[in-house]
């Protein structure tokens, strides 16, 4: 799909030239369909990979934002009841 050399088409007879162009169009069309099908398959695969890890990524970003917000609080506001040294995960 790129640099086409059409010099050989000038040496063909009329019927051969028509067959040449029909074959060329058919091959270019089929190649484009195959490439588009490949692109759609890859996009679908990438989407399914993202959707598989989306919930974990959302929770990770939320925890990161909470940590950042807690680091911005002044020390006098932080106490042991609001900010324990451990987190219970169930």
N, C-alpha and C positions, 0 to 999 in steps of 0.2 A: 504494500500500500504506500506508494510514494512516487519514486522517479520512474515514470513510464517511458519506454522507448517505442515510439510509433512509426519508426522509419520502415520497418518491415511491411507495414500495411500498404505502402505505396507500390510495392512490387507484386501485389496479389491481383488476381482477376476480380471482376465485379462480384460474383457469387462467393468466392473465397473471402473477399473483403467484408461482405455482409456477415458471413459466418464468424469471421474473426471478431467483429465488433459485438455480435450477439454473445459469443463466448466470453469476451472481455467484460461486458456489462453483467453477465450472469455471475462470473467469478467475483467481481467487485461487490456485487450485491450480497452474495452468500458470505463473503469475508466480513462485510460490515455487520451482517446479522449475527455471525459467530462472535465477533468482538463485542457487540452490544450485549449479547447473552452472557458472555464472560464478565463484563462489567457489572451487570445486574446481579449475577451470582455472588461476586465479591462484595458488593454493597450489602446484599442480604446477609451474608456471612458476618460482615463487620457489625451490622446492626444487631444480630443475634448475640454476638459476643459482648457488645455494650449492654444490652438488656439483661444478660446473665449476671453482670456484676454491678448493675445500677444501684440496687438497694444498699449493697455494702459500700459503694462509693459515696452515696448520699449520707450514710451514717458517719463515714470517716470525715467528710467535709464538715458535717454538723459538729462533731467532736472537736475538730480543729478550730472552728469558729468559737466554740464555747471556751476552749483553752486560751485562745487569744483574748477573748473578752475578760476572762478571769485574771490574766496577766496584767491587764491595764488598770485593774482596781488598785487603789492605794492600800498599803499594808494595814492601816488602822481599821479598814472595813472588813478585812479577812479575819475570820476566827475559826476555831477548830470545829464548831458545829456546822457551819456553812461550807467549809472547805476541809473535809477529812483527808488524811494521808493515804487513803486507799479507796477503791471503788468496788462495790459488790456487783458481780456479774452473774445473772441467773439464766 
